[in-house]
C-alpha cells in the first residue's frame, strides 16, 4: 500500500483526492494539507511514499517548493492549468493531473506510482493462483495463463491447453492476486502475461495466437514495460 499525502489550498480538491484514494486499493491518503508550511513539517518528521501536490498553493509555486525539498518524495502534480504540464515533467514528476480530475486518470497515475516505487509482489514464476469456480478451488499455474478476459462481473482465464476457467470476480481483485512482474493490465477487459507479448503495433498487443487491444488509459503502462 502506497502511503501518500496531498497538498492543496482548495478544500474541494482535497475531498476529491480523499474520495479517490478510498476507492483505490493501492494508495492510502495519510494526511492532507492546505498550506506548504505544514506539509514541510510533516515531511521532515514522517516517511511517506508519494505526494499529490497542487502547483499553485496560496499564491506559492508548489513546483518551486518541490525543487527545494531535500528529500525528493515521488510527486504527482495537480493543477487547473494545462500549461504547467511540461514544467511538471521537467522536475521528474511521476505524473500530472489536470483538474477536474477524472477517476480513471487518477487510477492511471497511481498505477505509474506503484510501478515506479517498485511495489512488486515477490513471487516465483512457478507459483500458482487459486481461484474458486464451478464449485471447486482451481489451482492455476502462472505459466499456463495465456490471457485473462473481463466479462462484466466475471473473469475468463484462458489457459495454454485451450481450457477456460470462468469465475465471478472483478478484474481489479484478480489483478491484485497476480505478481506485478509477470502480468500487466492493458485494457479494462484484458490482463496478459508479459512474457507472452510477441509484438506491439499501433493500439494492439500481439500474443502467440491472439490480438489484444490497448486501452487509452493503459498506453503509458505498456510503454513503460518496453522502456524498462
N, C-alpha and C positions, 0 to 999 in steps of 0.2 A: 504494500500500500504506500503510495506516494504521499508524504506529509507536506502540505502547502499552506502558504499564507496569501492573502490578497490585499492589495493597497489601492484604494480608490476613494476620492472625496465625494463621490455620488452614492448615496445610500441605496438607490435602486440598482446600481451596477453591482454592488456587493451582494444584494439579495439574489440577483440573477446567478452570480457565481456560487453562492451558498447552495442554491436550489440545484444547480447543475452538478455540483460536487456530491451532493446527497444522492443524486440519481445515478452517479457513476461509481462503479466498484473499485476503480483503480486509484482514486485520489481522495484524500481526506483533508478538508479545509480546517486547519487547526485554529487559525486566528485571522481576523480581518482588521484593517486599519484605515482610518480616514485621513491620516497625515503621515508624512515620511519620517518625522522625528520619532514617533512611537514605533514605527516599523523598524527603524535603525536600532533602537534599544533592544527590541525583541531579537532581531537577527544576531546581535552581539552576544546574546545570552543563551539562545536555544538553537539547536541544529534543525534545519528544515531542508527538504529536498527540492522544493520548487516555489517560485513566487509569481503570482499574477500581478502585474504592475501597470497601472494606468500611466500613460506618457505625460499627462498634464494633471498634477495633483496640487490643488490650492495655489495655482499660478507658479508652481515649481515644476521644472522639467524633470520628469521621472527618469528619462534616459540619462541625463547628466548625473542624477543621484545614483543610478546603477553603475555608471562608469567609475564612480569614486569609491564604490564598495570594495573593501579589501578582500572580503570573502565573496567571490563571484558565484552566487547561487544561480542555478539554471532559471531562466526567466521566460515568461510568456507575456508579451506586452499587450495591453488592451487600450483602445482609443477609438474616438469617433471620427478621427481624421485619417483618411487613407494615405495622405501624402507622407506620413511618418513611417510607412512600412519599410522602405529601403533603409532608413536610418536604424530601424529595429534590427534588421538582419546584419547590419554593419557592426553591431556590438555583440554578435553571436547569440542573438535571441533564439530560443527553440522554436518560437512561432509568434505570430502577430494576429490578434483577433480584433476584427472591426465591429464596433457597436452599431446597432443592437446585435449581440452575439447569438447566433443560432446554435442549438444544442449539438447538431451533427458536426458543426465546425469546431465546437469546444471539444467534442469527443476525439476528433482527429488530432487536435493539439495535445491532448492528454496522452494519446497513443504514441505520438512522437516523443513526448517527455519520458514515457515508460521505456521506450527503446533506447533513448539517449542515456538514461540513468542506469541502464544495464540491469533492470529488474527482471532478469530472466529466471524462470524456474529451472533449476539444475536437475535434469532427468536424463537417463540413458536412452539411447535410441531404441534399445530392445525392451524398454518398459512398455506397459500396456495401459489401455483405457478401459475402465469398467463402466458399461452402460446398461441400464435396465430397459429391456424392450421385449415384446412378445412374452410377457410374464416370466422372464428369466433374466439373470445377470450375465451379460455378454462380455467376454474378455477379448479385446481388440488390440492387437499389437500395432504400434505407430507405423511400422514399416509396411503394414498391409493396407493402410489407408491411401486410396487414390485421390479422393477429394470428398468434401462434405458440402451438402446442399441444404439450404434452409427453405422450409415449406411452411409458412405461417407459424403455427405453434409447434411444428415438428422439425426434426433434422433427419436427413437421409445420409448415412455414411456409406460411400461406395468403396468396396474393397477390391484388392487385386485379383481375387479369384471370381470376380463378377458377382459376388454376393452383395446384398444391400441390407443394412440394418436401419430401421426407422424407429426413432424414439421421440417421445413427447418432451421436448425441452427447447430452450431458446438457443440461438447461435451464440449469444453472448455468454451464457452459462457453460456451454460446451467449450468455447474458446478458452475460458478460464481453467479448464481441466487439462489443456494441451500445453506442452512445453513451447515457449516463445521462440526458441532457437530452431525449432523443427517445423512449425506451422505459421501461416500468415493468413489473415483475412484480407481478401482483395475485392470484395463486393459484399453488399448487405446479405446476399444469398449464397456466398461461397467462401469456404476456407480450404486452403490447399497445403500439401506438404512442400516445403521449399525445395527439397532435393528432387522433386518430380518436375520442376519447371524446366522446360526444354528451350523455350524462347519467349520473347515479349515483342509484340508488334502492334503499334497504334494503341487501341484500347482493349487488347486481348492478351491473355497469357495462354501459351500452348503447352499442354502436358503431352504424354505419350499418345493418347487417343482421345483427347478432349480439349476443346477451346473454351476458356473461361473468361467472361467479361471482367474488366477492371472498373469498379465504381469510381465516380469522380472523387468521393471522399477519401479513397484509399490510394490514389495515384502517387502521392508523395511517399507513402509507406512502401510501395512496390519499388519506387525509385531508390529509396534508401537501402533496400536489400541488396541491390546491384552495386551501389556505391561502396558498401561495406564488404 
